[in-house]
Amino acid sequence: MPHPPDPRLLRAFVVVAEELHFTRAAARLYVAQQALSRDIRRLERELSVTLFVRTTRQVTLTAEGAALLPHARRVLAAYADLAAASGADRPLLVDVSAPASTGQRVLDAARAAVPDLEFVARFHSGLAGAVAGIAAGSVDVSFGRVAGLDPALLAHVDHRLLRYERVAVLLPGDHRLAPLPAVPLAALAGETLYAGAGNAETVEWTDYARHLFAGRGVHLAPPYPRIEGDAEFTRVVRRRGWSVLASEVFTDIPGMVLRPLTEPVPLSPVSLVWRRGLRHPGLGALLAVGAELAASGDWLARPPGAWLPEADAAVLRVVSDGGPAVGSAGRPPDG
């Protein structure tokens, strides 16, 4: 064995050994079962042993697997002790924008993958507000669209693209377009959509809406004070008669329906964003599980007819063949 096994692979092995069930283990680790099986096979190749006997009815440890289990647990405990000795056992402050979000899903997966580390969630309404917190030191990590941010704020962070979320429209249940399974962008001509205008914490989303609506006859709702809470959001939107520009990952709002936009298919890039120079094992865990979720969920695929603002393509250095891009720091941090 030329080098020690990846701690992530050891963690996968320990969870499968505890559950003796790949579906339950995958759920605990917040990864796809196929990805988990791939990690176990990789570990078995690296160690040149068979760790599990798998049949259609049960999963059991081999003698080699049973022998490895206590050693794997000690290695994982040693990594946790190392983090504590270096002072990295402080909580990592992670803004996820909302409980229903890509950021929350990545955070959940990281908590499952490295349960000895502490992640504390924050809930800013947009990346602009979170990045201001990153610059001030009150937040470590966030998620969102980096294009459209103030360059002065962007200078304080590094970022890595994780996902293209499809952009959608949130409509009142009795809206003329609500019966459609998907809404062509041209069908929104004449409509007024709320996209966070007036909320200083979501300027990147309002900027995205301006690019998307330009020349299409869709109106941006005028500036409105920041709206906090689902109940107040629903009340204001209904009272004003607005539809809402949203993403496919959005909180359910009673009485409203979420419909993806088509012709073209607008995409909103979601990047993991962290303070430049940050060294914390929790950041490494977020990057690792984010990459795993992106691969297993095909998060970086761009469908035919996809649309992306030029500003996003420039910031993310998106290439013409649709490959993923890395932000201002192409190399993940140590730790």
ABEGO torsion letter per residue (X at the ends): XABBBBAAAAAAAAAAAAAGBAAAAAAAAGBBAAAAAAAAAAAAAAAGBBABBBBAABBBBBAAAAAAAAAAAAAAAAAAAAAAAAGAABBBBBBAGBABBAAAAAAAAAAAABAABBBBBBBBABAAAAAAAAAAGABABBBEBABGBBAAAAAABBBBBABBBBBBBBBBAABAAAABABBBAAAABGBBBBAGBGBAAAAAAAAAAAAAABGAGBBBBBBBBBBBEAAAAAAAAAAAGBBBBBBABBBBBBGBBBBBBBOBBBBBBBBBBBBBGBBBAAAAAAAAAAAAAAAAAGAABBBBGBBBBAAAAAAAGBBAAGBBBBBABABBBBX
